[in-house]
């Protein structure tokens, strides 16, 4: 009774005037279509990273917040460099002192070498002067390396984006104290996303053989082809499933953590199909408008099966091959 009442309501829609443009239709018919295994998948970022502190200090500035787009090399935040500046100043002073001592050792060695040539000093004094010079030179190299390391550490106070992307989490605020290893922010590249799903072992061989899959975003009728897939060479011993990653060529509008429908091609078969857009869904009623040779549209209840690629849907009952259905059921209902 509910279905009959719904049909009556749909048929009672207003009729368009005579002379309206012909309805766009599609032929009901059999086609060789892809057979798919359908499951859910989770969107993940191919490139996602947590930026961490590599030096100690207080956070003095934050230039980007969660949700902001960041280009590679842009400064995300800054850490106070007071301690690093003092360490650099001390390292620079020690290096200068060592360079002065090296110069003194070099002058002393040259004098001893000259006197040795005139046989005024013993060979032992020459050897000692040479050792002192080499020691002073080694100390200078050591302090130069120490100054370079201190300079590098100071550079860590400026936190830059390793690649262009979107900041998804900010884990600190201005005034917080950072230490080496402290997580500061999380970001990902929205242009490099994938859909990850789990396949039962019974489907792995078929999916690997076809090597083709689609994803369907909830609330849409369009299947997006995947740019490639990767089946991990291992199975979960608890669930007996294998993880498969679907790489997306055009991930615009998708976000990490979002659930989508994954359709893995596992073969082909012949089915009676119609365009998915021609089906009208009202509560428990599924119907289409069948258009006759005179252009009159008649509402007919149908039973549909699996949703297919290319915007098609399988017809289980209610239609025969060769019939025509209206592509716009709303316009057909107004036409009558």
C-alpha positions as a Markdown table, in Angstrom:
| # | Residue | x | y | z |
|---|---|---|---|---|
| 1 | Unk | 0.0 | 0.0 | 0.0 |
| 2 | Unk | 2.9 | 2.4 | 0.8 |
| 3 | Unk | 4.4 | 1.8 | -2.6 |
| 4 | Unk | 1.0 | 2.3 | -4.4 |
| 5 | Unk | 0.5 | 5.6 | -2.5 |
| 6 | Unk | 4.0 | 6.8 | -3.4 |
| 7 | Unk | 3.3 | 5.9 | -7.1 |
| 8 | Unk | 0.1 | 7.9 | -7.0 |
| 9 | Unk | 1.8 | 10.9 | -5.5 |
| 10 | Unk | 4.5 | 10.8 | -8.2 |
| 11 | Unk | 2.1 | 10.4 | -11.1 |
| 12 | Unk | 0.1 | 13.4 | -9.8 |
| 13 | Unk | 3.0 | 15.8 | -10.4 |
| 14 | Unk | 2.0 | 18.7 | -12.7 |
| 15 | Unk | 2.2 | 18.1 | -16.5 |
| 16 | Unk | 4.2 | 20.4 | -18.7 |
| 17 | Unk | 2.5 | 22.1 | -21.6 |
| 18 | Unk | 2.4 | 20.8 | -25.1 |
| 19 | Unk | 5.3 | 21.7 | -27.3 |
| 20 | Unk | 8.0 | 21.2 | -24.6 |
| 21 | Unk | 11.4 | 20.0 | -25.7 |
| 22 | Unk | 11.7 | 16.2 | -26.1 |
| 23 | Unk | 12.9 | 14.3 | -23.1 |
| 24 | Unk | 16.5 | 13.1 | -23.1 |
| 25 | Unk | 16.4 | 9.3 | -22.9 |
| 26 | Unk | 18.6 | 6.2 | -22.8 |
| 27 | Unk | 18.1 | 2.8 | -24.2 |
| 28 | Unk | 17.7 | -0.2 | -21.8 |
| 29 | Unk | 20.0 | -2.9 | -22.9 |
| 30 | Unk | 22.6 | -5.6 | -22.1 |
| 31 | Unk | 26.2 | -4.6 | -21.8 |
| 32 | Unk | 29.5 | -6.3 | -21.0 |
| 33 | Unk | 30.4 | -4.5 | -17.7 |
| 34 | Unk | 33.1 | -4.8 | -15.2 |
| 35 | Unk | 32.4 | -7.0 | -12.2 |
| 36 | Unk | 33.6 | -5.5 | -9.0 |
| 37 | Unk | 34.3 | -6.4 | -5.4 |
| 38 | Unk | 33.0 | -3.5 | -3.3 |
| 39 | Unk | 34.3 | -2.5 | 0.1 |
| 40 | Unk | 35.2 | 0.6 | 2.1 |
| 41 | Unk | 38.5 | 2.4 | 2.1 |
| 42 | Unk | 40.1 | 5.2 | 4.2 |
| 43 | Unk | 41.8 | 8.2 | 2.6 |
| 44 | Unk | 45.4 | 8.6 | 3.8 |
| 45 | Unk | 48.1 | 11.1 | 2.9 |
| 46 | Unk | 51.1 | 9.8 | 1.0 |
| 47 | Unk | 53.2 | 12.5 | 2.5 |
| 48 | Unk | 52.3 | 13.3 | 6.1 |
| 49 | Unk | 54.9 | 14.3 | 8.7 |
| 50 | Unk | 55.3 | 15.7 | 12.2 |
| 51 | Unk | 57.7 | 18.6 | 12.5 |
| 52 | Unk | 59.7 | 18.4 | 15.7 |
| 53 | Unk | 62.1 | 20.7 | 17.5 |
| 54 | Unk | 65.8 | 20.0 | 17.1 |
| 55 | Unk | 66.9 | 22.6 | 19.6 |
| 56 | Unk | 65.8 | 23.9 | 23.0 |
| 57 | Unk | 64.1 | 27.2 | 23.5 |
| 58 | Unk | 60.8 | 29.0 | 24.0 |
| 59 | Unk | 58.4 | 29.4 | 21.1 |
| 60 | Unk | 58.4 | 33.1 | 20.1 |
| 61 | Unk | 56.3 | 33.2 | 16.9 |
| 62 | Unk | 53.8 | 31.0 | 15.1 |
| 63 | Unk | 53.0 | 32.0 | 11.5 |
| 64 | Unk | 50.5 | 29.3 | 10.5 |
| 65 | Unk | 47.6 | 27.6 | 12.1 |
| 66 | Unk | 45.7 | 24.3 | 11.5 |
| 67 | Unk | 44.0 | 24.5 | 8.2 |
| 68 | Unk | 46.4 | 26.9 | 6.6 |
| 69 | Unk | 48.2 | 26.2 | 3.4 |
| 70 | Unk | 52.0 | 26.3 | 3.6 |
| 71 | Unk | 54.5 | 26.4 | 0.8 |
| 72 | Unk | 57.8 | 24.6 | 0.9 |
| 73 | Unk | 60.5 | 26.6 | 2.7 |
| 74 | Unk | 58.1 | 29.0 | 4.4 |
| 75 | Unk | 58.8 | 29.7 | 8.1 |
| 76 | Unk | 56.2 | 27.9 | 10.2 |
| 77 | Unk | 57.4 | 29.1 | 13.6 |
| 78 | Unk | 60.5 | 30.4 | 15.5 |
| 79 | Unk | 62.2 | 29.4 | 18.7 |
| 80 | Unk | 64.1 | 31.8 | 20.9 |
| 81 | Unk | 67.8 | 31.9 | 19.9 |
| 82 | Unk | 69.2 | 33.6 | 23.0 |
| 83 | Unk | 71.0 | 30.4 | 24.3 |
| 84 | Unk | 72.2 | 29.5 | 20.8 |
| 85 | Unk | 73.5 | 33.0 | 20.3 |
| 86 | Unk | 75.6 | 32.8 | 23.5 |
| 87 | Unk | 76.9 | 29.4 | 22.5 |
| 88 | Unk | 78.0 | 30.7 | 19.1 |
| 89 | Unk | 79.7 | 33.7 | 20.7 |
| 90 | Unk | 81.6 | 31.4 | 23.1 |
| 91 | Unk | 82.5 | 29.0 | 20.3 |
| 92 | Unk | 83.7 | 31.9 | 18.2 |
| 93 | Unk | 85.9 | 33.3 | 21.0 |
| 94 | Unk | 87.5 | 29.9 | 21.7 |
| 95 | Unk | 88.2 | 29.5 | 18.0 |
| 96 | Unk | 89.9 | 32.9 | 17.8 |
| 97 | Unk | 92.0 | 32.0 | 20.9 |
| 98 | Unk | 93.0 | 28.7 | 19.2 |
| 99 | Unk | 94.0 | 30.5 | 16.0 |
| 100 | Unk | 96.2 | 32.9 | 17.9 |
| 101 | Unk | 97.9 | 29.9 | 19.6 |
| 102 | Unk | 98.3 | 28.2 | 16.3 |
| 103 | Unk | 100.0 | 31.3 | 14.8 |
| 104 | Unk | 102.4 | 31.4 | 17.8 |
| 105 | Unk | 103.2 | 27.7 | 17.4 |
| 106 | Unk | 103.8 | 28.2 | 13.7 |
| 107 | Unk | 106.2 | 31.2 | 14.3 |
| 108 | Unk | 108.0 | 29.1 | 17.0 |
| 109 | Unk | 108.4 | 26.1 | 14.7 |
| 110 | Unk | 109.8 | 28.3 | 11.9 |
| 111 | Unk | 112.4 | 29.8 | 14.3 |
| 112 | Unk | 113.4 | 26.4 | 15.6 |
| 113 | Unk | 113.7 | 25.1 | 12.0 |
| 114 | Unk | 116.0 | 28.0 | 11.1 |
| 115 | Unk | 118.2 | 27.4 | 14.2 |
| 116 | Unk | 118.3 | 23.7 | 13.5 |
| 117 | Unk | 119.7 | 24.4 | 10.0 |
| 118 | Unk | 122.5 | 26.3 | 11.7 |
| 119 | Unk | 123.0 | 23.6 | 14.3 |
| 120 | Unk | 122.2 | 25.9 | 17.2 |
| 121 | Unk | 119.4 | 23.6 | 18.6 |
| 122 | Unk | 118.9 | 19.9 | 19.0 |
| 123 | Unk | 116.7 | 17.7 | 16.9 |
| 124 | Unk | 114.5 | 17.1 | 20.0 |
| 125 | Unk | 113.6 | 20.8 | 20.2 |
| 126 | Unk | 112.6 | 20.8 | 16.5 |
| 127 | Unk | 110.4 | 17.7 | 17.0 |
| 128 | Unk | 108.7 | 19.3 | 20.0 |
| 129 | Unk | 108.0 | 22.5 | 18.1 |
| 130 | Unk | 106.6 | 20.6 | 15.2 |
| 131 | Unk | 104.3 | 18.6 | 17.6 |
| 132 | Unk | 103.1 | 21.8 | 19.2 |
| 133 | Unk | 102.2 | 23.2 | 15.8 |
| 134 | Unk | 100.3 | 20.1 | 14.8 |
| 135 | Unk | 98.4 | 20.1 | 18.1 |
| 136 | Unk | 97.5 | 23.8 | 17.7 |
| 137 | Unk | 96.3 | 23.1 | 14.1 |
| 138 | Unk | 94.2 | 20.1 | 15.3 |
| 139 | Unk | 92.6 | 22.3 | 18.0 |
| 140 | Unk | 91.6 | 24.9 | 15.5 |
| 141 | Unk | 89.9 | 22.3 | 13.2 |
| 142 | Unk | 88.1 | 20.9 | 16.2 |
| 143 | Unk | 86.8 | 24.4 | 17.3 |
| 144 | Unk | 85.8 | 25.2 | 13.7 |
| 145 | Unk | 83.7 | 22.1 | 13.6 |
| 146 | Unk | 82.2 | 23.0 | 17.0 |
| 147 | Unk | 81.3 | 26.5 | 15.7 |
| 148 | Unk | 79.7 | 25.0 | 12.6 |
| 149 | Unk | 77.6 | 22.6 | 14.7 |
| 150 | Unk | 76.5 | 25.4 | 17.0 |
| 151 | Unk | 75.6 | 27.5 | 13.9 |
| 152 | Unk | 73.6 | 24.6 | 12.6 |
| 153 | Unk | 71.8 | 24.2 | 15.9 |
| 154 | Unk | 70.9 | 27.9 | 15.9 |
| 155 | Unk | 69.4 | 27.4 | 12.4 |
| 156 | Unk | 67.1 | 24.8 | 13.9 |
| 157 | Unk | 65.4 | 27.6 | 15.8 |
| 158 | Unk | 63.7 | 28.6 | 12.5 |
| 159 | Unk | 61.1 | 25.9 | 11.7 |
| 160 | Unk | 60.4 | 25.7 | 7.9 |
| 161 | Unk | 58.0 | 23.6 | 5.9 |
| 162 | Unk | 59.7 | 20.5 | 4.3 |
| 163 | Unk | 57.2 | 20.5 | 1.4 |
| 164 | Unk | 54.1 | 22.3 | 0.3 |
| 165 | Unk | 50.9 | 21.2 | 2.0 |
| 166 | Unk | 48.3 | 21.9 | 4.6 |
| 167 | Unk | 48.9 | 22.1 | 8.4 |
| 168 | Unk | 46.5 | 19.7 | 10.0 |
| 169 | Unk | 47.5 | 20.1 | 13.7 |
| 170 | Unk | 49.3 | 22.7 | 15.7 |
| 171 | Unk | 50.7 | 21.1 | 18.9 |
| 172 | Unk | 52.3 | 24.1 | 20.6 |
| 173 | Unk | 51.5 | 27.7 | 21.3 |
| 174 | Unk | 53.6 | 30.9 | 21.7 |
| 175 | Unk | 55.4 | 30.8 | 25.1 |
| 176 | Unk | 55.6 | 27.0 | 25.2 |
| 177 | Unk | 59.1 | 25.5 | 25.9 |
| 178 | Unk | 60.5 | 23.3 | 23.2 |
| 179 | Unk | 63.2 | 20.6 | 23.5 |
| 180 | Unk | 64.8 | 18.4 | 21.0 |
| 181 | Unk | 62.2 | 15.8 | 19.9 |
| 182 | Unk | 59.2 | 17.9 | 20.9 |
| 183 | Unk | 56.4 | 17.6 | 18.3 |
| 184 | Unk | 55.4 | 21.0 | 17.0 |
| 185 | Unk | 53.0 | 20.6 | 14.1 |
| 186 | Unk | 51.6 | 18.0 | 11.7 |
| 187 | Unk | 51.1 | 18.6 | 8.0 |
| 188 | Unk | 50.3 | 16.7 | 4.8 |
| 189 | Unk | 50.4 | 17.1 | 1.1 |
| 190 | Unk | 46.7 | 17.3 | -0.3 |
| 191 | Unk | 47.9 | 16.5 | -3.8 |
| 192 | Unk | 49.3 | 13.1 | -2.8 |
| 193 | Unk | 46.5 | 11.0 | -1.3 |
| 194 | Unk | 45.6 | 7.3 | -1.4 |
| 195 | Unk | 42.7 | 5.1 | -0.4 |
| 196 | Unk | 43.7 | 2.2 | 1.8 |
| 197 | Unk | 41.5 | -0.9 | 2.2 |
| 198 | Unk | 41.7 | -4.5 | 3.3 |
| 199 | Unk | 41.1 | -7.4 | 0.9 |
| 200 | Unk | 40.2 | -10.9 | 1.9 |
| 201 | Unk | 42.6 | -13.6 | 0.7 |
| 202 | Unk | 40.0 | -15.0 | -1.7 |
| 203 | Unk | 40.0 | -11.8 | -3.7 |
| 204 | Unk | 43.7 | -10.9 | -3.7 |
| 205 | Unk | 44.6 | -12.9 | -6.9 |
| 206 | Unk | 41.6 | -11.5 | -8.9 |
| 207 | Unk | 42.3 | -8.0 | -7.9 |
| 208 | Unk | 46.0 | -8.3 | -8.6 |
| 209 | Unk | 45.2 | -9.8 | -12.0 |
| 210 | Unk | 42.9 | -7.0 | -13.1 |
| 211 | Unk | 44.9 | -4.2 | -11.6 |
| 212 | Unk | 42.1 | -1.8 | -11.8 |
| 213 | Unk | 39.9 | -0.1 | -9.2 |
| 214 | Unk | 37.6 | 2.9 | -8.6 |
| 215 | Unk | 36.6 | 4.9 | -5.5 |
| 216 | Unk | 33.2 | 6.4 | -5.0 |
| 217 | Unk | 32.7 | 9.3 | -2.7 |
| 218 | Unk | 29.6 | 9.1 | -0.5 |
| 219 | Unk | 26.7 | 11.1 | -1.9 |
| 220 | Unk | 28.0 | 11.2 | -5.5 |
| 221 | Unk | 27.2 | 8.9 | -8.5 |
| 222 | Unk | 30.6 | 9.2 | -10.2 |
| 223 | Unk | 33.3 | 6.6 | -9.8 |
| 224 | Unk | 36.9 | 8.0 | -9.8 |
| 225 | Unk | 39.5 | 5.7 | -11.5 |
| 226 | Unk | 42.6 | 5.1 | -9.5 |
| 227 | Unk | 46.0 | 5.9 | -10.8 |
| 228 | Unk | 47.5 | 2.6 | -9.6 |
| 229 | Unk | 47.4 | 0.2 | -6.8 |
| 230 | Unk | 49.9 | -1.4 | -4.4 |
| 231 | Unk | 49.2 | -4.7 | -2.6 |
| 232 | Unk | 51.4 | -5.1 | 0.4 |
| 233 | Unk | 53.4 | -8.4 | 0.3 |
| 234 | Unk | 52.0 | -9.6 | 3.6 |
| 235 | Unk | 48.7 | -10.7 | 5.2 |
| 236 | Unk | 47.3 | -9.9 | 8.6 |
| 237 | Unk | 47.5 | -13.2 | 10.6 |
| 238 | Unk | 44.4 | -12.2 | 12.7 |
| 239 | Unk | 42.0 | -11.0 | 10.0 |
| 240 | Unk | 43.6 | -12.9 | 7.1 |
| 241 | Unk | 43.4 | -9.8 | 4.9 |
| 242 | Unk | 45.9 | -8.0 | 2.8 |
| 243 | Unk | 46.3 | -4.2 | 2.7 |
| 244 | Unk | 45.9 | -2.6 | -0.7 |
| 245 | Unk | 46.6 | 1.1 | -1.4 |
| 246 | Unk | 44.9 | 2.9 | -4.3 |
| 247 | Unk | 46.8 | 5.9 | -5.6 |
| 248 | Unk | 44.6 | 8.8 | -6.6 |
| 249 | Unk | 45.5 | 11.0 | -9.6 |
| 250 | Unk | 43.0 | 13.8 | -8.8 |
| 251 | Unk | 42.3 | 13.8 | -5.0 |
| 252 | Unk | 40.7 | 17.3 | -4.9 |
| 253 | Unk | 38.1 | 17.5 | -2.2 |
| 254 | Unk | 39.2 | 14.4 | -0.3 |
| 255 | Unk | 40.7 | 14.6 | 3.2 |
| 256 | Unk | 42.8 | 12.1 | 5.2 |
| 257 | Unk | 40.6 | 10.0 | 7.4 |
| 258 | Unk | 37.6 | 10.2 | 5.1 |
| 259 | Unk | 35.7 | 7.0 | 4.3 |
| 260 | Unk | 35.0 | 6.2 | 0.6 |
| 261 | Unk | 33.7 | 3.2 | -1.3 |
| 262 | Unk | 36.3 | 1.1 | -3.1 |
| 263 | Unk | 35.4 | -0.9 | -6.2 |
| 264 | Unk | 37.9 | -3.5 | -7.3 |
| 265 | Unk | 37.5 | -4.9 | -10.8 |
| 266 | Unk | 37.6 | -8.7 | -10.6 |
| 267 | Unk | 36.3 | -9.7 | -14.1 |
| 268 | Unk | 33.4 | -8.9 | -16.5 |
| 269 | Unk | 29.9 | -10.1 | -17.2 |
| 270 | Unk | 26.9 | -9.2 | -19.3 |
| 271 | Unk | 24.1 | -7.4 | -17.5 |
| 272 | Unk | 20.9 | -5.4 | -18.2 |
| 273 | Unk | 21.7 | -1.8 | -17.3 |
| 274 | Unk | 20.4 | 1.8 | -17.3 |
| 275 | Unk | 22.0 | 5.1 | -16.4 |
| 276 | Unk | 22.1 | 5.5 | -12.7 |
| 277 | Unk | 20.7 | 9.1 | -13.0 |
| 278 | Unk | 17.5 | 7.8 | -14.5 |
| 279 | Unk | 16.4 | 6.0 | -11.3 |
| 280 | Unk | 14.1 | 7.9 | -8.9 |
| 281 | Unk | 14.3 | 6.9 | -5.3 |
| 282 | Unk | 11.5 | 7.9 | -2.9 |
| 283 | Unk | 11.6 | 6.1 | 0.5 |
| 284 | Unk | 11.0 | 2.4 | -0.3 |
| 285 | Unk | 10.1 | 3.1 | -3.9 |
| 286 | Unk | 12.6 | 2.8 | -6.8 |
| 287 | Unk | 11.2 | 3.8 | -10.2 |
| 288 | Unk | 12.0 | 5.1 | -13.7 |
| 289 | Unk | 10.0 | 7.0 | -16.3 |
| 290 | Unk | 9.6 | 4.8 | -19.4 |
| 291 | Unk | 9.2 | 6.9 | -22.5 |
| 292 | Unk | 7.1 | 5.5 | -25.4 |
| 293 | Unk | 7.3 | 6.3 | -29.1 |
| 294 | Unk | 5.0 | 9.3 | -28.8 |
| 295 | Unk | 7.2 | 10.9 | -26.1 |
| 296 | Unk | 4.8 | 10.1 | -23.2 |
| 297 | Unk | 6.5 | 9.2 | -19.9 |
| 298 | Unk | 5.0 | 6.5 | -17.7 |
| 299 | Unk | 6.3 | 5.9 | -14.2 |
| 300 | Unk | 7.2 | 2.2 | -13.6 |
| 301 | Unk | 8.5 | 0.6 | -10.5 |
| 302 | Unk | 11.8 | -1.3 | -11.0 |
| 303 | Unk | 14.2 | -3.4 | -8.9 |
| 304 | Unk | 17.8 | -2.4 | -9.3 |
| 305 | Unk | 20.9 | -4.4 | -8.4 |
| 306 | Unk | 24.6 | -3.5 | -8.2 |
| 307 | Unk | 25.9 | 0.0 | -9.0 |
| 308 | Unk | 28.4 | -0.2 | -11.8 |
| 309 | Unk | 31.2 | 1.9 | -13.4 |
| 310 | Unk | 30.5 | 4.6 | -15.9 |
| 311 | Unk | 27.4 | 5.8 | -14.1 |
| 312 | Unk | 25.4 | 2.6 | -14.8 |
| 313 | Unk | 23.2 | 0.4 | -12.5 |
| 314 | Unk | 22.0 | -3.1 | -13.0 |
| 315 | Unk | 18.3 | -3.8 | -13.6 |
| 316 | Unk | 16.9 | -6.9 | -12.0 |
| 317 | Unk | 13.3 | -6.5 | -12.9 |
| 318 | Unk | 10.7 | -4.1 | -14.3 |
| 319 | Unk | 12.3 | -3.2 | -17.7 |
| 320 | Unk | 12.9 | -5.0 | -21.0 |
| 321 | Unk | 15.8 | -4.5 | -23.5 |
| 322 | Unk | 15.0 | -1.9 | -26.1 |
| 323 | Unk | 12.8 | 0.3 | -23.9 |
| 324 | Unk | 13.7 | 3.9 | -23.3 |
| 325 | Unk | 14.0 | 5.6 | -19.9 |
| 326 | Unk | 14.1 | 9.3 | -19.2 |
| 327 | Unk | 17.5 | 10.6 | -18.0 |
| 328 | Unk | 15.9 | 13.3 | -16.0 |
| 329 | Unk | 13.0 | 11.7 | -14.0 |
| 330 | Unk | 12.0 | 15.0 | -12.4 |
| 331 | Unk | 11.5 | 16.6 | -15.8 |
| 332 | Unk | 9.7 | 13.5 | -17.0 |
| 333 | Unk | 7.3 | 13.6 | -14.0 |
| 334 | Unk | 6.4 | 17.2 | -14.8 |
| 335 | Unk | 5.9 | 16.3 | -18.5 |
| 336 | Unk | 3.6 | 13.3 | -17.7 |
